[in-house]
Amino acid sequence: MNEKQTQIQVISPDGFPIDSEIYPNIASALVGFWNWESRYKKQGYYSSREFGQIHLLDLIDFCEFKEVQ
């Protein structure tokens, strides 16, 4: 049987991918998330169209780690 391996895409609070990467596992997806999140450290929050200002400590809870094949 030839099963496809599940991969992870990180979706922002606004519903779009945080980058063009499809990560091979959750650990890699978390590293990608933390790299993306670091772009907002200077301002201290992520600005979402739907949710307004999201504190960086809460940002991961607003993102989706979506399984793709």
trRosetta pair geometry for C-beta under 8 A, 3 or more apart (Angstrom, degrees):
i j d omega theta_ij theta_ji phi_ij phi_ji
4 69 4.5 86 110 -170 134 108
5 24 7.4 7 126 -155 132 80
5 69 7.7 161 80 -133 32 77
6 67 4.9 -16 -172 -163 118 110
6 68 7.3 133 -160 65 66 32
6 69 5.9 -49 -105 -84 58 81
7 22 4.8 52 132 160 139 99
7 23 6.1 162 -177 77 89 43
7 24 5.8 -51 -121 -113 95 32
7 25 7.8 -70 -131 -52 58 35
7 67 7.3 132 70 -156 35 57
7 68 5.4 -37 72 70 87 83
7 69 7.1 141 20 -100 83 30
8 22 7.3 151 71 -172 37 59
8 23 4.5 -30 68 66 93 102
8 24 7.7 -16 22 69 87 13
8 25 6.7 27 3 160 120 10
8 26 5.8 114 -49 -87 160 52
8 28 7.4 153 53 74 119 90
8 29 4.0 -57 108 -63 137 143
8 65 5.4 -13 -161 -179 118 89
8 66 6.9 133 -156 69 60 44
8 67 6.3 -37 -96 -98 63 50
8 68 7.2 143 -108 21 13 85
9 17 5.7 -59 176 -115 109 110
9 21 7.6 169 -122 99 69 59
9 22 5.4 -35 -77 -115 91 71
9 23 7.2 164 -81 16 35 82
9 29 7.7 -124 -81 -120 5 119
9 65 7.9 157 74 -161 37 44
9 66 4.9 -29 65 68 88 100
9 68 5.2 38 -8 -9 113 131
10 17 6.7 94 75 -153 58 68
10 18 4.7 -25 100 17 108 119
10 19 7.4 32 58 27 107 83
10 21 7.9 19 21 76 98 99
10 23 7.3 42 -24 -2 95 126
10 29 5.4 152 -55 -168 104 97
10 32 5.8 -176 2 102 141 118
10 33 5.3 -170 -134 -77 158 91
10 36 7.3 -172 104 15 144 153
10 63 5.9 1 -173 173 92 127
10 64 7.4 154 -158 81 46 51
10 65 5.9 -18 -104 -106 70 65
10 66 7.5 169 -94 19 18 81
11 15 6.3 -10 177 -148 113 30
11 16 6.9 162 -151 85 76 12
11 17 6.0 -54 -100 -91 59 46
11 18 7.3 -171 -120 -24 11 82
11 63 6.2 157 78 -167 55 72
11 64 4.1 -8 56 58 113 100
11 65 7.8 -151 21 -68 80 21
11 66 5.4 51 -16 -14 117 121
12 15 6.8 -43 73 24 77 22
12 16 5.5 -6 35 61 112 66
12 17 7.3 69 -8 144 88 7
12 18 5.2 126 -58 -77 92 79
12 46 8.0 -150 -159 174 105 142
12 48 7.8 -178 153 -110 100 100
12 62 8.0 4 175 119 51 97
12 63 6.1 -41 -123 -112 28 90
13 46 6.8 131 16 115 130 131
13 48 4.4 -51 101 -110 130 139
13 50 6.8 -146 146 54 95 107
13 51 5.6 -67 166 19 137 133
13 54 6.2 151 -33 -24 166 159
13 59 7.4 -101 -36 -151 121 69
13 62 3.8 -2 -92 147 112 118
13 63 6.3 -69 -53 -73 66 57
14 48 5.5 -168 -60 -146 89 84
14 49 5.4 75 -118 23 114 102
14 50 6.5 160 -109 6 65 102
17 20 6.9 92 117 -91 139 31
17 21 8.0 179 173 48 123 56
18 32 6.9 137 85 144 125 102
18 33 6.8 98 46 -108 168 59
18 36 4.4 -3 169 -125 130 166
18 63 7.3 -3 -47 -135 127 129
19 32 6.3 -124 35 -172 132 115
19 36 6.4 -138 -31 -80 108 120
21 32 5.6 -138 73 -121 146 147
22 68 6.1 -84 -142 70 117 132
23 26 7.7 103 112 -93 129 16
23 28 4.0 180 -165 102 112 107
23 29 4.0 -177 61 -68 157 75
23 32 5.8 -132 -69 -4 131 140
24 28 5.6 59 45 24 76 152
25 28 5.3 95 57 12 72 100
25 29 7.1 -132 103 -5 38 93
26 29 5.3 -55 -145 39 36 116
26 30 6.3 42 155 -24 68 101
26 65 6.5 51 -126 171 89 146
27 30 5.8 -51 -152 31 30 112
27 31 6.8 30 150 -17 61 102
28 31 5.6 -51 -152 34 37 112
28 32 6.5 39 149 -18 66 104
29 32 5.5 -53 -151 38 34 115
29 33 6.3 40 149 -22 66 103
29 65 5.6 100 139 -141 148 109
30 33 5.4 -49 -146 34 34 115
30 34 6.3 33 155 -18 66 103
31 34 5.8 -53 -146 37 31 109
31 35 6.5 33 153 -19 63 104
32 35 5.8 -54 -149 35 31 111
32 36 6.4 29 154 -16 65 107
33 36 5.7 -60 -151 39 30 110
33 37 6.0 32 153 -21 68 109
33 60 6.5 70 161 -110 143 91
33 63 6.5 152 -130 100 122 168
33 65 7.9 -52 -57 -87 136 102
34 37 5.5 -50 -139 38 32 115
34 38 6.4 44 156 -33 62 100
35 38 5.8 -48 -154 20 29 116
35 39 8.0 40 147 -27 55 91
36 39 6.2 -44 -175 10 41 113
37 40 6.2 -67 -170 36 48 105
37 41 7.5 72 138 -52 72 85
37 46 7.6 -71 -130 -58 70 123
37 56 6.2 111 -175 -152 108 102
37 59 5.8 145 -121 93 113 151
37 60 7.6 -24 -79 -62 144 82
38 41 5.5 -16 -158 -20 51 119
40 43 5.8 -64 -167 53 68 99
40 44 7.4 -96 149 38 82 10
40 45 6.5 -91 167 92 120 20
40 46 5.0 -34 -129 -78 169 73
40 56 6.1 173 100 -89 112 110
40 59 7.6 139 66 -86 147 157
41 44 7.1 31 -173 -79 34 42
41 56 6.8 45 -99 -90 59 164
44 55 7.4 -29 154 -136 81 68
44 56 6.5 -111 -173 -11 43 113
45 53 4.4 18 153 -171 151 96
45 54 6.0 149 -169 69 89 41
45 55 5.6 -52 -108 -98 92 37
45 56 6.3 -128 -101 -36 37 75
46 53 7.5 143 72 -156 40 50
46 54 4.7 -21 62 61 92 102
46 56 6.8 110 -19 -88 89 65
46 59 5.2 92 5 -113 133 119
46 62 7.8 -162 75 69 135 141
47 52 7.3 -52 -147 177 64 36
47 53 5.8 -25 -101 -96 67 64
47 54 7.7 -174 -83 17 18 77
48 51 4.0 20 81 48 138 89
48 52 6.3 -6 61 36 84 19
48 53 7.7 177 22 -80 77 14
48 54 5.6 45 -8 -17 118 115
48 62 7.0 -104 -63 163 156 150
51 54 5.6 36 110 -62 126 108
51 62 6.3 -101 19 -135 171 141
54 58 5.6 -123 -177 87 88 106
54 59 5.3 112 126 -93 119 71
54 62 5.5 -61 -140 -1 156 158
55 58 4.9 73 66 16 86 105
55 59 7.3 -127 97 -38 42 80
56 59 5.2 -22 -144 -12 42 123
58 61 5.3 -56 -173 36 67 117
58 62 6.6 58 137 -19 85 105
59 62 5.8 -66 -156 37 39 107
59 63 6.6 34 152 -22 72 107
60 63 5.8 -58 -149 32 37 112
